Amino acid sequence: MLKTGLSCTAKWVSRTSCRFAHHSCRVLVVGGGTGGCAVAAKLSKVLKKNEVIILDPSDRHYYQPLFTLVGGGIYNLEKSFKQQKDVLPKDALWIQDRVTEFIPKANRVRTSENHEIEYDFMLLALGLETNYEKIPGLLEGLQTWSGVCSNYSDKYVEKTFQVMKNFESGNAIFTYPDSPVKCPGAPQKICYLTEEYLRKQGKRDKATIMYNTSLPVIFGVKKYADALWNVVESRDIQVNLRRNLVEVKPDVNEAVFENLDNPGEKTTIEYSMLHVTPPMSTPAPLRNNKELSNPAGFADVDPDSLAHNKFPNVFAIGDCSSSPNSKTAAAAAAQSVVVYRNLLAAINGTESEHIYDGYASCPLVTGYSKCILAEFDYKLQPLETFPISQDKEMLSMYLLKKLFMPYLYWNLMLNGYWNGPAGLRKLLHLNWK
């Protein structure tokens, strides 16, 4: 049962109306993003009112997969978010605050408003944070009119289409950083959209389009990588592997890249458009807590059960988890049912054998009416939902990405009713049991 040191009767605790409070709960969900919201919704249906506490500071809940389409001028930013209070489960208590310290041995956390929350069980759902400041000159470029843009922040995503519209000639460069990223297909999706947009505007012959990635491959799954190499070759897009952006010089429109295969070797390239995917990391309270995190700063969990390797009453979901899957919303959907069932079994003191297979999906938008729907597992083997080969550019997959997935997200997943397409896959492949 929830206990508080102060009277807080509202659905959420604001930063001004209630401070220095003590709370306790059955399950503490740290992070109200995709995974946290989905599991909290499931738990709230079986636990008592306010036995689930959600700790999250955000006023808005963004469906971030839409940012590619916002940057490409297809969607308005306003359609990509809802108010956080409207998407969190009604029977959970929302504390609108951020965690500052985890004390897992005492089953307790502290927050920026000096709240102290005790829990029986905890779900880590903090996601990844973008670290624009780690690339010298990048923030200056984003905040001025210099052709620098980024789809990875609600602050900057609308600038991308403005840069596309104002492009006349020169180099259009798209980057992938030397760090884990959320939605790892997004850095090249906007590259394909820009190429098609410039072609339709009659400017393509004046543009050199370049995709510079820190990775040794264009995509981690060979089947889809082969398809993407066909795309870039047919559209004359230069792909430079193992190239990492290390500095932006917005006053002279230059970007500096390091060759990761030959450290110290740097190349400076002039740009007219520079779309930057920033380095990312888990939030400091998690990555700096050596009891909860692995050496890379991710929540140290078993990749099958998603339970913590040291603390059996702690689980993790989504981008902050150490599970070696692609960090996508589709992965969080598939994880949500595994986490929920394993967490509920732990609460009830029973055994659970539910296993996450590493499923992730990446709708690789390759144009304004084309998409390759990549689906795969831990082994980077295709795990496709539809009974066709999905390594083709298809209008149907584009419409799925643009129209159906947002509806599914807002109406099913965040309410705890969508666990990924595993059941649909079995039905469509005629192996339903």
C-alpha positions in Angstrom: 0.0 0.0 0.0 1.1 3.5 -0.7 2.3 5.6 2.3 3.4 9.2 2.2 4.9 11.5 4.7 2.8 14.4 3.4 -0.8 14.5 2.0 -0.7 14.4 -1.8 -4.2 13.6 -3.2 -3.6 14.6 -6.8 -3.0 11.9 -9.5 0.5 13.2 -9.8 2.8 15.0 -7.4 3.9 18.4 -8.8 7.2 20.0 -8.1 5.7 22.7 -6.1 2.8 21.3 -4.2 4.5 18.4 -2.4 8.2 18.2 -1.5 10.3 16.2 0.9 7.7 13.4 0.9 8.3 9.7 1.7 6.5 7.2 -0.4 6.4 3.4 -0.5 4.9 1.1 -3.2 4.7 -2.4 -4.4 6.3 -1.6 -7.8 8.3 1.5 -8.7 8.6 2.2 -12.4 11.5 4.7 -13.1 10.7 6.2 -16.4 7.3 6.9 -18.1 8.4 6.3 -21.7 7.4 3.5 -24.0 8.4 0.5 -21.9 7.7 2.0 -18.5 4.2 3.1 -19.5 3.3 -0.2 -21.1 4.3 -2.4 -18.1 2.8 0.1 -15.6 -0.5 -0.2 -17.5 -0.4 -4.0 -17.3 0.5 -4.0 -13.6 -2.2 -1.5 -12.7 -4.8 -3.9 -14.0 -3.8 -6.5 -11.4 -2.4 -4.6 -8.4 -4.4 -2.2 -6.1 -4.8 1.5 -6.8 -1.5 3.4 -6.3 0.5 0.3 -5.6 2.4 1.2 -8.8 4.3 4.5 -8.7 5.7 6.0 -11.9 8.6 8.4 -11.5 9.1 10.6 -14.5 9.6 14.4 -14.9 8.1 14.9 -18.4 5.0 16.8 -19.2 4.8 15.3 -22.7 5.0 11.8 -24.0 6.5 11.6 -27.5 6.0 8.8 -30.0 9.6 9.3 -31.1 9.4 7.0 -34.2 7.4 9.8 -35.8 10.4 12.2 -35.6 11.7 10.8 -38.9 8.5 11.8 -40.6 8.4 15.2 -38.8 11.9 15.9 -40.0 10.9 14.8 -43.6 8.0 17.3 -43.6 5.4 14.5 -43.5 4.0 15.1 -40.0 3.6 18.1 -37.7 5.5 17.8 -34.4 2.2 18.4 -32.5 0.9 15.1 -33.8 3.8 13.2 -32.3 3.0 13.7 -28.6 0.3 13.6 -26.0 0.3 15.0 -22.4 1.9 12.6 -20.1 -1.0 12.7 -17.6 -3.3 11.4 -20.4 -1.2 8.3 -21.3 -0.2 7.0 -17.9 -2.5 4.4 -16.2 -5.2 6.0 -14.0 -4.7 3.6 -11.1 -1.0 4.3 -10.8 0.5 7.3 -8.9 2.6 9.6 -11.0 5.4 11.5 -9.2 6.5 14.2 -11.7 10.1 14.2 -10.7 13.4 12.7 -11.7 15.6 10.1 -9.9 18.9 11.3 -8.6 20.1 8.3 -6.7 19.5 4.6 -6.6 20.1 2.7 -3.3 19.2 -0.8 -4.4 20.5 -2.6 -1.2 17.9 -0.6 0.7 15.2 -0.8 -2.0 15.0 3.0 -2.2 15.5 5.9 -4.5 15.9 9.6 -4.0 14.7 12.3 -6.4 15.6 15.9 -7.3 12.8 17.2 -5.1 14.1 15.2 -2.1 11.4 12.6 -2.3 12.4 9.2 -1.0 10.6 6.3 -2.5 10.8 2.7 -1.1 9.7 -0.2 -3.2 9.3 -3.9 -3.1 10.1 -4.2 -6.8 11.6 -1.8 -9.3 11.4 -1.5 -13.1 14.2 0.5 -14.8 12.8 2.2 -17.9 14.9 5.3 -18.2 15.7 5.1 -21.9 18.7 6.8 -23.4 19.7 10.5 -23.3 21.1 12.5 -26.2 24.5 14.1 -25.6 24.7 16.9 -28.2 27.2 18.7 -26.0 29.9 16.0 -26.5 30.6 17.1 -30.1 32.3 20.5 -30.0 30.4 23.1 -32.0 27.3 21.0 -32.5 24.9 22.9 -30.1 26.0 26.2 -31.6 25.3 24.8 -35.1 21.8 23.5 -34.1 20.9 26.8 -32.4 21.9 29.0 -35.4 21.1 29.0 -39.1 24.1 27.0 -40.3 22.6 24.0 -42.1 23.0 21.7 -39.0 19.9 19.7 -37.9 18.9 16.6 -36.0 15.8 14.4 -35.8 16.7 13.1 -32.4 15.2 16.0 -30.3 11.9 17.7 -30.2 13.9 20.9 -29.9 15.5 20.5 -33.3 13.5 18.1 -35.4 11.4 20.7 -37.2 14.6 22.4 -38.3 15.5 19.4 -40.5 12.8 20.1 -43.0 13.6 23.8 -43.1 17.2 22.9 -43.9 16.0 20.5 -46.6 13.8 23.2 -48.2 16.6 25.8 -48.2 19.2 23.5 -49.6 20.5 24.7 -53.0 23.8 22.8 -53.7 26.8 21.2 -52.0 27.3 18.3 -49.5 24.4 16.9 -47.5 25.9 14.7 -44.8 24.2 12.3 -42.4 26.0 10.8 -39.4 25.8 7.8 -37.1 27.8 8.2 -33.8 30.3 5.9 -32.1 27.8 5.0 -29.3 24.7 2.9 -28.9 21.6 4.8 -30.3 17.9 4.5 -30.1 16.2 3.6 -33.4 19.5 2.8 -35.1 17.9 2.9 -38.6 16.8 6.5 -38.2 20.1 8.1 -39.1 19.8 6.8 -42.6 16.1 7.1 -43.0 16.3 10.9 -43.2 19.1 10.5 -45.7 16.8 8.7 -48.1 14.0 11.2 -47.6 16.3 14.1 -48.3 17.6 12.4 -51.4 14.1 11.9 -52.8 13.0 15.4 -51.8 16.0 17.0 -53.6 15.2 14.9 -56.6 11.6 16.1 -56.7 12.7 19.7 -56.3 15.1 19.4 -59.2 18.2 19.9 -57.0 19.6 16.4 -56.9 22.3 17.0 -59.5 23.7 19.8 -57.4 23.9 17.7 -54.3 26.5 15.2 -53.0 24.7 13.0 -50.5 26.9 11.3 -47.9 26.1 8.8 -45.1 29.0 8.7 -42.6 28.6 5.9 -40.0 30.9 4.8 -37.2 29.7 1.2 -37.8 31.6 -1.3 -40.0 28.3 -2.2 -41.8 25.4 -0.2 -43.2 23.0 -2.3 -41.2 23.5 -5.2 -38.7 21.3 -7.8 -40.4 22.8 -9.0 -43.6 19.5 -9.5 -45.5 18.5 -5.9 -45.0 22.0 -4.6 -45.4 22.2 -6.1 -48.9 18.9 -4.4 -49.7 20.1 -1.1 -48.4 23.4 -1.3 -50.4 21.2 -1.6 -53.5 19.3 1.5 -52.4 22.3 3.7 -51.9 24.0 2.5 -55.1 21.0 3.1 -57.2 20.6 6.6 -55.8 24.3 7.6 -55.8 24.5 8.0 -52.1 28.1 7.8 -50.8 28.5 5.5 -47.7 31.6 5.9 -45.6 32.0 3.3 -42.9 33.9 3.8 -39.6 33.7 7.6 -39.9 32.8 9.3 -36.6 31.8 13.0 -36.3 34.1 14.6 -33.8 33.6 18.4 -34.4 31.3 20.9 -36.1 32.5 24.3 -37.2 29.3 26.1 -37.9 30.9 29.5 -38.7 32.6 28.0 -41.8 30.1 25.1 -42.4 32.7 22.3 -41.9 32.4 18.9 -40.2 35.4 17.0 -38.9 35.4 13.2 -39.0 37.7 10.7 -37.5 38.6 7.4 -39.1 37.9 4.8 -36.4 40.1 2.2 -38.2 43.0 4.6 -38.0 42.6 6.7 -34.9 44.0 10.2 -35.2 43.3 10.4 -38.9 40.8 13.2 -39.4 39.0 14.6 -42.4 37.3 17.9 -42.7 34.3 18.2 -45.1 32.4 21.3 -46.0 28.6 20.9 -45.8 25.4 22.7 -46.8 23.3 20.3 -44.8 24.5 18.3 -41.8 22.1 15.9 -40.1 23.7 14.7 -36.8 22.7 11.8 -34.7 24.3 12.6 -31.3 26.2 10.3 -29.0 23.8 8.7 -26.5 24.1 7.1 -23.0 21.9 6.0 -20.2 21.1 8.8 -17.6 23.8 9.5 -15.1 22.0 8.1 -12.0 22.0 4.7 -13.7 25.3 4.6 -15.5 27.2 5.9 -12.4 25.6 3.3 -10.1 28.0 0.4 -10.3 25.7 -1.9 -8.4 22.9 -1.6 -11.0 24.9 -1.0 -14.3 27.4 -2.9 -16.3 30.7 -1.3 -17.4 28.9 0.3 -20.4 26.4 2.0 -18.1 23.4 -0.1 -19.0 21.1 -1.8 -16.5 22.8 -5.2 -15.9 20.1 -7.8 -16.7 19.8 -11.3 -17.9 19.0 -11.1 -21.6 16.4 -13.8 -21.5 14.3 -12.8 -18.4 15.3 -9.1 -18.2 15.7 -9.5 -14.5 18.7 -7.9 -12.8 21.7 -10.1 -12.4 22.4 -9.0 -8.8 19.0 -7.8 -7.5 16.2 -10.2 -8.1 13.5 -7.6 -7.4 14.8 -5.3 -10.1 14.0 -5.5 -13.8 14.8 -3.4 -16.9 13.1 -2.7 -20.1 13.8 -0.7 -23.3 16.8 1.3 -24.3 18.5 1.4 -20.8 18.7 -2.4 -20.6 21.9 -4.3 -21.3 20.0 -6.8 -23.4 21.9 -6.8 -26.7 18.9 -6.1 -28.9 18.3 -3.1 -31.2 16.9 -0.2 -29.2 13.5 0.3 -30.8 9.9 0.8 -29.6 9.0 -2.6 -31.2 11.6 -4.2 -28.9 10.1 -2.6 -25.9 6.7 -4.0 -26.9 8.0 -7.5 -27.1 9.9 -7.1 -23.8 6.9 -5.7 -22.0 5.0 -9.0 -21.7 8.1 -10.8 -20.6 8.9 -8.2 -18.0 5.3 -8.1 -16.8 5.0 -11.9 -16.5 8.4 -12.4 -14.8 7.8 -9.4 -12.5 4.4 -10.6 -11.5 5.7 -14.1 -10.8 8.4 -12.6 -8.6 5.7 -10.6 -6.7 3.7 -13.8 -6.2 6.7 -15.8 -5.3 6.3 -18.3 -8.2 8.6 -19.4 -10.9 8.5 -17.9 -14.4 9.9 -19.2 -17.7 9.0 -16.4 -20.0 11.9 -15.5 -22.3 12.6 -12.6 -24.5 14.0 -13.7 -27.9 15.6 -10.3 -28.8 12.9 -9.3 -31.3 13.2 -5.8 -32.7 11.8 -4.1 -35.7 13.0 -1.2 -37.7 10.8 0.3 -40.5 13.5 1.6 -42.8 11.8 4.4 -44.6 13.6 4.8 -47.9 11.4 7.4 -49.5 8.1 9.3 -49.3 6.2 6.1 -50.2 8.6 3.3 -49.6 9.8 1.3 -46.6 11.7 -1.9 -45.9 10.3 -3.5 -42.7 13.3 -5.1 -41.0 12.5 -7.5 -38.2 15.0 -9.7 -36.5 16.1 -11.4 -33.2 19.1 -11.6 -30.9 21.1 -13.6 -33.5 20.5 -10.9 -36.1 18.4 -13.4 -38.1 15.2 -12.2 -39.8 12.1 -12.7 -37.8 9.5 -11.4 -40.2 5.8 -11.0 -39.4 4.4 -11.2 -42.9 4.6 -14.3 -45.2 6.6 -12.4 -47.8 10.3 -11.5 -48.0 10.5 -8.0 -46.3 13.8 -6.9 -47.8 11.9 -5.0 -50.5 10.9 -1.3 -50.7 7.1 -1.5 -50.3 4.3 1.1 -50.2 2.3 -1.2 -47.8 5.1 -1.1 -45.2 5.4 2.7 -45.6 1.6 3.0 -44.9 2.0 0.6 -41.9 4.7 2.9 -40.5 2.9 6.1 -41.2 -0.7 5.3 -40.4 -1.1 2.1 -38.4 1.8 2.0 -36.0 1.0 5.4 -34.4 -2.6 4.3 -33.8 -1.4 0.9 -32.4 1.1 2.8 -30.1 -1.4 5.3 -28.6 -4.4 3.0 -28.3 -3.0 -0.5 -27.6 0.6 -0.5 -26.5 0.5 2.3 -23.9 -2.6 0.8 -22.5 -0.9 -2.6 -22.0 -2.7 -4.5 -24.8 0.1 -4.9 -27.4 3.0 -7.3 -26.9 4.5 -7.2 -30.3 3.5 -9.2 -33.4 4.6 -12.7 -32.3 1.0 -14.0 -32.2 0.2 -12.4 -35.6 3.4 -13.9 -37.0 2.4 -17.4 -36.0 -1.0 -17.0 -37.5 0.2 -15.5 -40.8 2.9 -18.2 -41.2 0.3 -20.9 -40.5 2.0 -22.3 -37.3 -0.5 -21.0 -34.8 -0.8 -23.3 -31.8 
